[in-house]
Each structure stands twice: as C-alpha cells, then as structure tokens.
Amino acid sequence: VNTRPISGGMLLKQQEVSKAIEVQLSEKKRAQIGMDEPEVLLDATQLANVALAINSSPPLL
C-alpha cells in the first residue's frame, strides 16, 4: 500500500486498481472512501476544509 499524508488523513493507493482516501474523523474513528479518482475527492475535501475555516473565523472588527 502506498500512502501519502494529507490534512486530516491519508491518501491510500493499493496496486493502482483500488484507491481510497482515509479521513480521520476523531481520535479513534476513521472513514475510508474508495473511488477511481481519489485526487478529485482530495481536492474537494481540501476546498471544503478551507471554506469551513473561513466561515468559522471570527468576524473582523
């Protein structure tokens, strides 16, 4: 299994046939999402994290 660390989890690749993204949900819980194009899911996840960070920031005074 080839792995690459990402923000909030790991990008997993197994034999170039089975691909998945593993997301760390909490200290003990993880979810693996398999698909043909994990990089697309990774990009979408990172964009969602940026949007959450922006929306949860305190307003500027």
MMTF fields as JSON, N, C-alpha, C and O atoms, coordinates in Angstrom:
{
  "mmtfVersion": "1.0.0",
  "mmtfProducer": "UNKNOWN",
  "numBonds": 243,
  "numAtoms": 244,
  "numGroups": 61,
  "numChains": 1,
  "numModels": 1,
  "chainsPerModel": [1],
  "groupsPerChain": [61],
  "chainIdList": ["A"],
  "bondAtomList": [4, 2, 8, 6, 12, 10, 16, 14, 20, 18, 24, 22, 28, 26, 32, 30, 36, 34, 40, 38, 44, 42, 48, 46, 52, 50, 56, 54, 60, 58, 64, 62, 68, 66, 72, 70, 76, 74, 80, 78, 84, 82, 88, 86, 92, 90, 96, 94, 100, 98, 104, 102, 108, 106, 112, 110, 116, 114, 120, 118, 124, 122, 128, 126, 132, 130, 136, 134, 140, 138, 144, 142, 148, 146, 152, 150, 156, 154, 160, 158, 164, 162, 168, 166, 172, 170, 176, 174, 180, 178, 184, 182, 188, 186, 192, 190, 196, 194, 200, 198, 204, 202, 208, 206, 212, 210, 216, 214, 220, 218, 224, 222, 228, 226, 232, 230, 236, 234, 240, 238],
  "bondOrderList": [1, 1, 1, 1, 1, 1, 1, 1, 1, 1, 1, 1, 1, 1, 1, 1, 1, 1, 1, 1, 1, 1, 1, 1, 1, 1, 1, 1, 1, 1, 1, 1, 1, 1, 1, 1, 1, 1, 1, 1, 1, 1, 1, 1, 1, 1, 1, 1, 1, 1, 1, 1, 1, 1, 1, 1, 1, 1, 1, 1],
  "groupList": [{"groupName": "VAL", "atomNameList": ["N", "CA", "C", "O"], "elementList": ["N", "C", "C", "O"], "formalChargeList": [0, 0, 0, 0], "bondAtomList": [1, 0, 2, 1, 3, 2], "bondOrderList": [1, 1, 2], "singleLetterCode": "V", "chemCompType": "L-PEPTIDE LINKING"}, {"groupName": "ASN", "atomNameList": ["N", "CA", "C", "O"], "elementList": ["N", "C", "C", "O"], "formalChargeList": [0, 0, 0, 0], "bondAtomList": [1, 0, 2, 1, 3, 2], "bondOrderList": [1, 1, 2], "singleLetterCode": "N", "chemCompType": "L-PEPTIDE LINKING"}, {"groupName": "THR", "atomNameList": ["N", "CA", "C", "O"], "elementList": ["N", "C", "C", "O"], "formalChargeList": [0, 0, 0, 0], "bondAtomList": [1, 0, 2, 1, 3, 2], "bondOrderList": [1, 1, 2], "singleLetterCode": "T", "chemCompType": "L-PEPTIDE LINKING"}, {"groupName": "ARG", "atomNameList": ["N", "CA", "C", "O"], "elementList": ["N", "C", "C", "O"], "formalChargeList": [0, 0, 0, 0], "bondAtomList": [1, 0, 2, 1, 3, 2], "bondOrderList": [1, 1, 2], "singleLetterCode": "R", "chemCompType": "L-PEPTIDE LINKING"}, {"groupName": "PRO", "atomNameList": ["N", "CA", "C", "O"], "elementList": ["N", "C", "C", "O"], "formalChargeList": [0, 0, 0, 0], "bondAtomList": [1, 0, 2, 1, 3, 2], "bondOrderList": [1, 1, 2], "singleLetterCode": "P", "chemCompType": "L-PEPTIDE LINKING"}, {"groupName": "ILE", "atomNameList": ["N", "CA", "C", "O"], "elementList": ["N", "C", "C", "O"], "formalChargeList": [0, 0, 0, 0], "bondAtomList": [1, 0, 2, 1, 3, 2], "bondOrderList": [1, 1, 2], "singleLetterCode": "I", "chemCompType": "L-PEPTIDE LINKING"}, {"groupName": "SER", "atomNameList": ["N", "CA", "C", "O"], "elementList": ["N", "C", "C", "O"], "formalChargeList": [0, 0, 0, 0], "bondAtomList": [1, 0, 2, 1, 3, 2], "bondOrderList": [1, 1, 2], "singleLetterCode": "S", "chemCompType": "L-PEPTIDE LINKING"}, {"groupName": "GLY", "atomNameList": ["N", "CA", "C", "O"], "elementList": ["N", "C", "C", "O"], "formalChargeList": [0, 0, 0, 0], "bondAtomList": [1, 0, 2, 1, 3, 2], "bondOrderList": [1, 1, 2], "singleLetterCode": "G", "chemCompType": "PEPTIDE LINKING"}, {"groupName": "MET", "atomNameList": ["N", "CA", "C", "O"], "elementList": ["N", "C", "C", "O"], "formalChargeList": [0, 0, 0, 0], "bondAtomList": [1, 0, 2, 1, 3, 2], "bondOrderList": [1, 1, 2], "singleLetterCode": "M", "chemCompType": "L-PEPTIDE LINKING"}, {"groupName": "LEU", "atomNameList": ["N", "CA", "C", "O"], "elementList": ["N", "C", "C", "O"], "formalChargeList": [0, 0, 0, 0], "bondAtomList": [1, 0, 2, 1, 3, 2], "bondOrderList": [1, 1, 2], "singleLetterCode": "L", "chemCompType": "L-PEPTIDE LINKING"}, {"groupName": "LYS", "atomNameList": ["N", "CA", "C", "O"], "elementList": ["N", "C", "C", "O"], "formalChargeList": [0, 0, 0, 0], "bondAtomList": [1, 0, 2, 1, 3, 2], "bondOrderList": [1, 1, 2], "singleLetterCode": "K", "chemCompType": "L-PEPTIDE LINKING"}, {"groupName": "GLN", "atomNameList": ["N", "CA", "C", "O"], "elementList": ["N", "C", "C", "O"], "formalChargeList": [0, 0, 0, 0], "bondAtomList": [1, 0, 2, 1, 3, 2], "bondOrderList": [1, 1, 2], "singleLetterCode": "Q", "chemCompType": "L-PEPTIDE LINKING"}, {"groupName": "GLU", "atomNameList": ["N", "CA", "C", "O"], "elementList": ["N", "C", "C", "O"], "formalChargeList": [0, 0, 0, 0], "bondAtomList": [1, 0, 2, 1, 3, 2], "bondOrderList": [1, 1, 2], "singleLetterCode": "E", "chemCompType": "L-PEPTIDE LINKING"}, {"groupName": "ALA", "atomNameList": ["N", "CA", "C", "O"], "elementList": ["N", "C", "C", "O"], "formalChargeList": [0, 0, 0, 0], "bondAtomList": [1, 0, 2, 1, 3, 2], "bondOrderList": [1, 1, 2], "singleLetterCode": "A", "chemCompType": "L-PEPTIDE LINKING"}, {"groupName": "ASP", "atomNameList": ["N", "CA", "C", "O"], "elementList": ["N", "C", "C", "O"], "formalChargeList": [0, 0, 0, 0], "bondAtomList": [1, 0, 2, 1, 3, 2], "bondOrderList": [1, 1, 2], "singleLetterCode": "D", "chemCompType": "L-PEPTIDE LINKING"}],
  "groupTypeList": [0, 1, 2, 3, 4, 5, 6, 7, 7, 8, 9, 9, 10, 11, 11, 12, 0, 6, 10, 13, 5, 12, 0, 11, 9, 6, 12, 10, 10, 3, 13, 11, 5, 7, 8, 14, 12, 4, 12, 0, 9, 9, 14, 13, 2, 11, 9, 13, 1, 0, 13, 9, 13, 5, 1, 6, 6, 4, 4, 9, 9],
  "groupIdList": [1, 2, 3, 4, 5, 6, 7, 8, 9, 10, 11, 12, 13, 14, 15, 16, 17, 18, 19, 20, 21, 22, 23, 24, 25, 26, 27, 28, 29, 30, 31, 32, 33, 34, 35, 36, 37, 38, 39, 40, 41, 42, 43, 44, 45, 46, 47, 48, 49, 50, 51, 52, 53, 54, 55, 56, 57, 58, 59, 60, 61],
  "secStructList": [7, 3, 3, 3, 3, 3, 6, 6, 3, 3, 3, 3, 3, 3, 6, 6, 6, 3, 3, 3, 3, 3, 3, 3, 7, 1, 1, 1, 7, 3, 3, 3, 3, 3, 7, 1, 7, 2, 2, 2, 2, 2, 2, 2, 2, 2, 2, 2, 2, 2, 2, 2, 2, 2, 2, 2, 1, 7, 7, 7, 7],
  "xCoordList": [0.854, 0.0, 0.891, 1.78, 0.66, 1.355, 0.48, -0.714, 1.065, 0.302, 0.986, 2.197, 0.181, 0.699, -0.092, -1.32, 0.567, -0.171, -0.881, -0.336, -2.093, -2.854, -3.42, -3.412, -3.898, -4.507, -5.724, -6.683, -5.696, -6.83, -6.877, -7.874, -5.833, -5.88, -4.754, -3.683, -5.01, -4.018, -4.672, -5.839, -3.926, -4.353, -3.752, -2.532, -4.597, -4.147, -4.249, -5.216, -3.254, -3.312, -2.868, -1.781, -3.684, -3.341, -3.301, -4.339, -2.146, -1.929, -2.534, -2.845, -2.703, -3.235, -4.618, -5.138, -5.218, -6.564, -7.562, -8.577, -7.282, -8.15, -7.574, -6.43, -8.347, -7.87, -8.894, -10.098, -8.397, -9.29, -8.623, -7.402, -9.456, -8.977, -9.443, -10.607, -8.533, -8.891, -8.919, -7.952, -10.039, -10.209, -10.291, -11.057, -9.503, -9.533, -10.698, -10.65, -11.754, -12.94, -12.781, -13.217, -12.166, -11.887, -10.642, -9.999, -10.309, -9.087, -9.121, -8.084, -10.312, -10.409, -11.167, -11.167, -11.805, -12.634, -12.048, -11.589, -12.075, -11.595, -12.618, -13.347, -12.667, -13.525, -12.665, -11.824, -12.878, -12.191, -13.223, -14.253, -12.941, -13.836, -13.086, -12.069, -13.579, -12.916, -13.539, -14.747, -12.702, -13.184, -12.088, -10.939, -12.444, -11.474, -10.516, -9.383, -10.956, -10.134, -10.025, -10.674, -9.2, -9.109, -8.559, -8.852, -7.757, -7.212, -8.327, -8.233, -9.39, -10.531, -11.236, -11.594, -11.434, -12.057, -11.169, -11.667, -9.864, -8.923, -9.021, -9.077, -9.043, -9.168, -10.459, -10.452, -11.567, -12.86, -12.852, -13.395, -12.236, -12.156, -11.324, -11.697, -10.205, -9.36, -10.065, -9.93, -10.813, -11.578, -12.647, -12.878, -13.306, -14.324, -13.698, -14.295, -12.498, -11.813, -11.481, -11.61, -11.055, -10.757, -12.025, -12.01, -13.133, -14.403, -14.861, -15.351, -14.709, -15.084, -14.227, -14.741, -12.944, -12.045, -12.419, -12.409, -12.749, -13.13, -14.444, -14.576, -15.424, -16.745, -16.756, -17.638, -15.808, -15.791, -14.876, -14.774, -14.216, -13.355, -14.203, -15.275, -13.733, -14.489, -14.509, -13.55, -15.582, -15.662, -14.607, -14.245, -14.127, -13.171, -13.909, -14.975, -13.356, -13.997, -13.389, -13.802],
  "yCoordList": [-1.184, 0.0, 1.236, 1.364, 2.132, 3.417, 4.431, 4.533, 5.18, 6.199, 7.54, 7.625, 8.59, 9.952, 10.744, 10.78, 11.388, 12.157, 13.343, 14.004, 13.601, 14.779, 15.417, 14.799, 16.611, 17.284, 16.492, 16.336, 15.994, 15.27, 13.792, 13.14, 13.226, 11.807, 11.364, 11.97, 10.295, 9.72, 9.423, 9.035, 9.602, 9.175, 7.794, 7.63, 6.807, 5.426, 4.98, 5.311, 4.23, 3.636, 2.187, 1.913, 1.269, -0.143, -0.68, -0.757, -1.043, -1.687, -0.909, -1.511, 0.373, 1.231, 0.809, 1.405, -0.194, -0.626, -0.139, 0.464, -0.397, 0.02, 1.29, 1.294, 2.358, 3.627, 4.153, 3.957, 4.818, 5.357, 6.515, 6.666, 7.324, 8.347, 7.945, 7.596, 7.993, 7.728, 9.054, 9.815, 9.326, 10.58, 10.272, 9.403, 10.984, 10.833, 11.663, 12.892, 11.005, 11.705, 12.147, 13.237, 11.317, 11.649, 10.87, 10.245, 10.911, 10.234, 8.735, 8.137, 8.125, 6.677, 6.253, 5.07, 7.177, 6.802, 7.313, 8.451, 6.436, 6.78, 6.296, 5.335, 6.957, 6.523, 6.396, 7.253, 5.328, 5.152, 5.268, 4.594, 6.124, 6.352, 5.931, 6.53, 4.911, 4.412, 4.99, 5.215, 5.228, 5.73, 5.603, 5.306, 5.827, 5.735, 6.92, 6.784, 8.084, 9.292, 9.917, 10.928, 9.322, 9.854, 11.271, 12.01, 11.668, 13.023, 14.063, 15.146, 13.73, 14.639, 14.799, 15.91, 13.685, 13.744, 14.502, 15.276, 14.292, 15.008, 16.514, 17.285, 16.941, 18.37, 18.942, 20.024, 18.225, 18.696, 18.787, 19.731, 17.802, 17.802, 18.976, 19.633, 19.242, 20.358, 21.694, 22.596, 21.842, 23.069, 23.243, 24.358, 22.149, 22.217, 22.625, 23.4, 22.117, 22.494, 23.978, 24.629, 24.522, 25.955, 26.757, 27.749, 26.337, 27.047, 27.012, 28.016, 25.865, 25.768, 26.689, 27.346, 26.745, 27.606, 29.072, 29.837, 29.464, 30.855, 31.182, 32.236, 30.277, 30.531, 30.46, 31.046, 29.765, 29.657, 30.688, 30.738, 31.501, 32.549, 33.656, 33.968, 34.255, 35.373, 36.553, 36.76, 37.319, 38.469, 39.517, 39.705, 40.183, 41.267, 42.497, 42.836, 43.152, 44.356, 45.602, 46.706],
  "zCoordList": [0.0, 0.0, 0.0, 0.842, -0.93, -0.949, -0.235, -0.517, 0.687, 1.401, 1.261, 1.062, 1.369, 1.336, 2.364, 2.279, 3.344, 4.334, 3.694, 2.81, 4.147, 3.737, 4.987, 6.051, 4.883, 6.025, 6.484, 5.727, 7.708, 8.258, 7.928, 8.237, 7.306, 6.994, 6.091, 6.061, 5.355, 4.454, 3.117, 3.063, 2.043, 0.718, 0.493, 0.539, 0.253, 0.108, -1.342, -2.027, -1.815, -3.15, -3.029, -2.52, -3.485, -3.448, -4.87, -5.527, -5.344, -6.628, -7.802, -8.83, -7.682, -8.746, -9.234, -10.177, -8.622, -9.015, -7.986, -8.334, -6.737, -5.646, -5.034, -4.58, -5.018, -4.471, -3.474, -3.635, -2.452, -1.434, -0.72, -0.734, -0.098, 0.823, 2.209, 2.407, 3.163, 4.553, 5.287, 5.254, 5.954, 6.682, 8.167, 8.584, 8.966, 10.418, 10.937, 10.884, 11.443, 11.926, 13.373, 13.744, 14.178, 15.57, 15.962, 15.118, 17.231, 17.664, 17.362, 17.074, 17.426, 17.252, 16.001, 15.661, 15.316, 14.172, 12.87, 12.774, 11.862, 10.529, 9.512, 9.76, 8.385, 7.279, 6.035, 5.761, 5.284, 4.008, 2.898, 2.92, 1.933, 0.808, -0.442, -0.792, -1.11, -2.306, -3.561, -3.625, -4.556, -5.843, -6.888, -6.559, -8.144, -9.234, -9.264, -9.725, -8.778, -8.833, -7.441, -7.171, -6.542, -5.182, -5.131, -4.192, -6.137, -6.138, -6.256, -5.678, -7.012, -7.159, -5.816, -5.427, -5.108, -3.786, -2.812, -1.995, -2.887, -2.03, -2.265, -1.306, -3.526, -3.842, -3.275, -2.69, -3.444, -2.941, -1.421, -0.847, -0.771, 0.692, 1.191, 2.163, 0.535, 0.955, 0.735, 1.562, -0.359, -0.586, 0.481, 0.95, 0.872, 1.92, 3.245, 3.991, 3.555, 4.794, 4.807, 5.844, 3.672, 3.576, 3.8, 4.528, 3.177, 3.339, 4.791, 5.307, 5.457, 6.869, 7.725, 8.63, 7.454, 8.224, 8.05, 9.015, 6.827, 6.567, 7.256, 7.878, 7.146, 7.72, 9.238, 9.866, 9.846, 11.303, 11.958, 13.184, 11.156, 11.706, 12.312, 11.793, 13.41, 13.991, 13.021, 12.278, 13.025, 12.114, 12.446, 13.608, 11.43, 11.628, 12.123, 11.609, 13.103, 13.663, 13.099, 13.454]
}
